[in-house]
Amino acid sequence: MLLELLPTDDNKLAEMEVWFAFTAHYRRSGTAFDAQHDGLLDLVERMLRSLKESGVLRPELDCTLEIERLYAFIIDGIERG
């Protein structure tokens, strides 16, 4: 799943640049834009919660914190492209 979100080749980089341009446009245009509804945060949350429920992650892991960290990492990778 993560490989689908991160720009690992030229095609993925182009896709992420289009997504970033789209979201940047809405952020600047004054049109209502809610970054929490871009789909990425929801995907990261579902993925990590599923991993935790499956017992793959350490039991003491703060899932909420790790969701925020992973989401920030993905967004940072997209912006730096």
Buried (B, 14 or more C-beta within 10 A) or exposed (E): EEEEBBBEEEEBBEBBEEBBEEBEEBEEEEEEBEEEEBEBBEBBBEBBBEBBEEEEBEEEEEBEEBBBEBBEBBBEBBEEE
